[in-house]
Amino acid sequence: MTNHSEPTGLVGEAKITLRTAGELAEALPYLLGFRPDDSIVLVALHKGRFGGRVRLGIPERTEDWHAVARQMAQCLIGECERRDGHPDSVVAFLCQDAPTPGPDAGLRIMQQLRPLAQLLRTECGGLDVPVTEALCLSEGRYWSYCCARAECCPVEGNVIATDGTSVMAATAAFAGIQVRGSLGRMKARLAVLETALVTDQTRALDAAAMDLVPRIFAGTPRQEVEAATLDLARLVMLRFADAPGEVDALAADLKDDELLAHDEAASLILGLQDRLTRDRAAEWMEGAEAVHALRLWRALARRCVGPYGEYAAAPLALVGWVAWSLGDTVEADQALEMALGADPRYTFARLLNEARADGLDPEPLRRSLRVGRTDPDADSAPDTPSGVVDDDCTSATGVDGSRPSAVAVPGGAADPGMSRATRGLEAALRRRGERRPGAGTRPARAGARAPRRPTELRRPRRQRSRGDG
């Protein structure tokens, strides 16, 4: 669930008054920073001003709607109470386009989602916060679930203004606010490839695993694997920096995919499963270096194909971290949501998710990671056979040449040290004080909640190693 708590209602220094359902529908992309699709969005109001907001994908199963409605209401209202006090009301948006466009496609979507809108109204009302408006946005039109007057809310719906000439659009343009494309386009930049490259990339991942696993068990020092991974990452980043830029985001991603060889992507994906190597990579978080690193992490997330889907958690978490460090909270939230979808137990992504939901400043984590640049041995582990390590994975596969469902992973839960990044995040979260249970969280998928470590429990001091974080 994407959970924002920054006040909205002012664009730059200009105050905007929204009086109609149509103006609310048009304003939604400016509130989120992108055009939501297949989404439930709840926005709180405090004395006529926009407050916190939460977004979650619409569950495919109607059986999940009640639980999701309750969770979203509790999340939004609980977080608002912790930050700004009890909200006065909530505006709900249900955004979904029909799979097959047609003359009445939007109307059918509106009717199908009506029970979900009623559940949202009931759950918010049960927490003493009325839903003053509930809108369905579909096929470029909007419908109100709260108004039955045909003169303002006809059966066929009203067209959403998209010509950019409204007061909202003009004020946002003056303030320099840009609205991203649809949520689907944002996800496409991070989603696993579904092209002819999949077969070759899968073979490259298999070959890299079969090369690396025997070396790990033969006693190859993890520092050697780390150095090779980071050196290769720097080489690819320089290649990206020298390539001509592309204006269109998807065209830029295609160019990056062309510049990244299959074997290079495979080596980097496997190398980043080690939490200490990942922390070193996370140090590329500022300036031009961060921009090129972000391109690389996106490209690697797209290459986690076939049985290596869980390995996308590492590059996706790095996308989330670097985007957040650069101030792009929209991409950060989307990447972290997808990272937890790939692996709900991935500690680094889970803690970043909590920190973003809590509205923390990324600077404390940046300071923690800068230590690695001035003191490379600050978080080094004993020089023992290890290698590719995932946060909580303990399974190992054979090396008989068969395709692994996951690469061999020594360590894991039995090797429970914490990385510098994890320690920095947990320390920052502890400094926030005791948090209201259940508030400010973003589950990875609709109706699912990633496991969370209670903030009041401190992890006992243990020997640092590579199995957690």
HELIX and SHEET records of a PDB file:
HELIX    1   1 ALA A   21  LEU A   32  1                                  12    
HELIX    2   2 THR A   62  ASP A   64  5                                   3    
HELIX    3   3 TRP A   65  ARG A   83  1                                  19    
HELIX    4   4 ALA A  105  GLY A  126  1                                  22    
HELIX    5   5 VAL A  167  PHE A  174  1                                   8    
HELIX    6   6 LEU A  183  ALA A  188  1                                   6    
HELIX    7   7 LEU A  197  PHE A  217  1                                  21    
HELIX    8   8 ARG A  222  ASP A  242  1                                  21    
HELIX    9   9 ALA A  249  LEU A  259  1                                  11    
HELIX   10  10 HIS A  262  GLY A  271  1                                  10    
HELIX   11  11 ARG A  275  ALA A  282  1                                   8    
HELIX   12  12 GLY A  287  ARG A  302  1                                  16    
HELIX   13  13 GLY A  306  ALA A  312  5                                   7    
HELIX   14  14 ALA A  313  SER A  325  1                                  13    
HELIX   15  15 THR A  329  ALA A  342  1                                  14    
HELIX   16  16 THR A  347  ALA A  357  1                                  11    
HELIX   17  17 GLU A  363  THR A  374  1                                  12    
HELIX   18  18 GLY A  412  ALA A  414  5                                   3    
HELIX   19  19 ARG A  420  ARG A  431  1                                  12    
SHEET    1   A 7 THR A   2  HIS A   4  0                                        
SHEET    2   A 7 ARG A  49  GLY A  57 -1                                        
SHEET    3   A 7 SER A  39  HIS A  46 -1                                        
SHEET    4   A 7 SER A  89  CYS A  95 -1                                        
SHEET    5   A 7 VAL A 131  SER A 138  1                                        
SHEET    6   A 7 ARG A 141  SER A 144 -1                                        
SHEET    7   A 7 ASN A 158  VAL A 159 -1                                        
SHEET    1   B 2 LEU A  10  VAL A  11  0                                        
SHEET    2   B 2 ALA A  14  LYS A  15 -1                                        
END                                                                             
